[in-house]
Amino acid sequence: MIYIVNNMAMQKVTIGAALAVVAVMVVTMSALGALMVSRTISNSGNVRAVGVGVYSDSGCTVALSSINWGALDPGGSTTSTVYVKNEGNVAVTLSMTVGNWNPTSASSYLTLTWNRQSYVLTAGVVVQATLTLAVSSSISGITSFSFDITIAGTQ
């Protein structure tokens, strides 16, 4: 392990992660001809479905259990498209919650939203949903994180 010390806290970072950060900085300096500091944030997330199915494809053949958001930059955002199916026999109202942040401080810098909050989904119908993960430009001390997403359908 390599220990990186900043003014907030000491973080454990794997050698691979440290080399990736150095590589990004070298490429950035070479491409721009100037010194620019950038931070890549590794992450992942888990998806739970309650009362509905969540899939990675519109045909609802591949159940979605996790999302890899890829590398994110401070101040940036990324999206993930999922498909939500009402697998019951009555209409449900969709909601999404996020929890189990690791580290817990990540919830202060990361915001997950989607375009289907309070959407009424008829029985047997599939709807495309876009999840957007935004990173605060003031993020500090976080190089990787994880969290759980719960998508629910209630009557």
C-alpha positions, -999 to 999 in steps of 0.1 A, spaced: 0 0 0 10 36 -6 -2 62 18 -12 95 4 -14 123 29 -35 154 23 -46 181 46 -79 163 54 -69 127 62 -46 99 53 -59 75 26 -48 40 17 -44 37 -20 -33 6 -40 -2 9 -61 -24 4 -92 -46 33 -83 -16 55 -75 0 47 -109 -33 54 -127 -35 88 -111 2 95 -121 -5 83 -156 -35 106 -160 -14 135 -148 15 127 -172 -9 124 -201 -27 157 -191 7 175 -188 19 161 -222 -14 169 -240 -18 204 -226 18 214 -221 9 228 -187 5 214 -152 -30 204 -145 -41 184 -115 -69 159 -120 -84 131 -99 -100 99 -111 -126 84 -89 -132 47 -91 -166 35 -80 -194 10 -82 -229 6 -71 -255 -21 -64 -291 -21 -75 -320 -37 -56 -355 -39 -70 -387 -40 -48 -420 -48 -65 -404 -42 -99 -377 -57 -121 -347 -37 -131 -328 -47 -163 -299 -36 -184 -318 -43 -217 -352 -32 -231 -363 -68 -236 -359 -74 -199 -337 -105 -203 -307 -94 -183 -315 -85 -147 -294 -56 -134 -276 -62 -100 -249 -36 -102 -237 -5 -120 -201 4 -127 -201 42 -131 -165 43 -145 -140 70 -138 -155 103 -127 -140 138 -124 -147 164 -98 -175 186 -111 -186 160 -136 -215 136 -140 -223 104 -159 -255 86 -167 -267 50 -168 -297 37 -186 -318 10 -170 -352 -6 -178 -378 -9 -150 -406 -35 -154 -437 -37 -133 -439 -74 -128 -471 -73 -108 -507 -70 -118 -515 -35 -105 -500 -1 -112 -472 11 -90 -455 44 -83 -417 43 -87 -392 56 -62 -355 54 -58 -333 56 -27 -296 55 -21 -278 42 10 -249 22 24 -223 47 13 -187 36 16 -171 58 28 -200 75 44 -185 109 35 -191 101 -2 -228 110 2 -217 146 8 -201 149 -26 -221 125 -48 -257 129 -59 -277 103 -77 -310 113 -94 -333 97 -120 -360 108 -143 -387 83 -130 -393 95 -94 -431 92 -87 -437 78 -122 -468 56 -123 -460 23 -140 -488 2 -153 -488 -36 -147 -467 -55 -172 -452 -23 -187 -415 -15 -191 -401 20 -189 -366 33 -197 -350 52 -168 -319 74 -168 -299 75 -136 -274 105 -133 -245 105 -108 -230 139 -102 -197 146 -84 -192 179 -65 -163 200 -77 -152 203 -41 -148 165 -35 -117 158 -15 -102 127 1 -122 101 -18 -106 80 -44 -131 52 -46 -166 46 -32 -196 23 -33 -233 26 -25 -266 8 -29 -295 19 -50 -330 7 -42 -357 11 -69 -392 3 -55 -427 2 -69 -455 9 -44 -493 8 -47 
